[in-house]
Amino acid sequence: MNTIGVVGLGTMGAGIVEVFARNGLDVVAVEIGEAALERGRGILTGSTDRAVARGKLAPADRDALLGRVRFEVGTDALRDADLVIEAVPERLDLKRSVFAELDRVCKPSAVLATNTSSLPVTEIAVGTVRPDRVIGMHFFNPAPVMKLVEVVRTVVTADDVVADVAALCTRLGKRGVVIGDRAGFIANALLFGYLNHAVTLYGNGYVSRADLDTAMRVGCGLPMGPLALLDLIGLDVAAEILDTMYRRGGRDRRHAPAPLITQLVTAGFLGRKSGRGFYTYE
Ligand code: CAA
């Protein structure tokens, strides 16, 4: 796999573009319009410029990295891609329509992957004429930093596709873990019950947000407390994941979105990306 397509250049998509380009692969980065394309380009250049400023990336390596990325509007640019990763918003109807388009445009041998964090990969796969070449590749936020990729195989995914994608994760310096198509896969299935519970504790007024986060950071050795982590993930994304897991996972009350998350999303407080969530950002 040498040419990679990425569809959707939000936080995750742009981060995934960076991961591939950093590791020497050619990337075609696709959005639906010029404005979204420019936003995606801005995320990538912002991240690589920060790495240069911190002395982690030589300016010449940044330029070479950016030179490996071609930004394009529309999926027609993905004709020659060996693997395409879809990272559009977490709506099943949207993902299925993107996959129908990719199925039409991409060469028959191309592998089509979704970065979904909780939607059923099987339902996305069966909408294509190549369900055996559809797989989940679930990256974690921030994608350039977090080392895990959940490789989600459905009952239809071909063995060679699973093996190729797992080998690709290693080539990217990531750890791939292979999991079947269940709600929340591994990490989110365990993580989101905890995050949701934290919001309920805070929302019920038992503890301040700073003390709650400090308890989990300092007491349990986690890099971030749960409310800060939710702000990083994005409260809209978190609410969608919880909602999907609640509906797909047998209506387990641990995943019924805490009212405070829903209220913050309704108010437009989406976390770091909107400047305010549980905390306020400059
Ligand atoms: N993009 C690229 N690099 C970034 C970055 C970003 N958005 N944010 C931080 N980094 C890099 C920094 O450049 C720095 O790199 P160097 O060590 O090479 O200098 C490194 O990460 C550490 O950053 P900082 O020193 O600024 O901050 P930190 O030490 O507090 O680490 C963190 C930041 C990596 C985000 C860390 O706090 C962390 O690991 N937090 C937990 C993140 C987590 O749990 N993510 C999973 C969320 S769940 C998910 O994603 C699944 C889903 O489906 C929603």
Residues whose N, C-alpha, C, O or C-beta is under 5 A from the ligand:
A	BS01	CAA	S47 K56 S117 F139 F140 N141 P142 P144 V145 P223 M224 I233
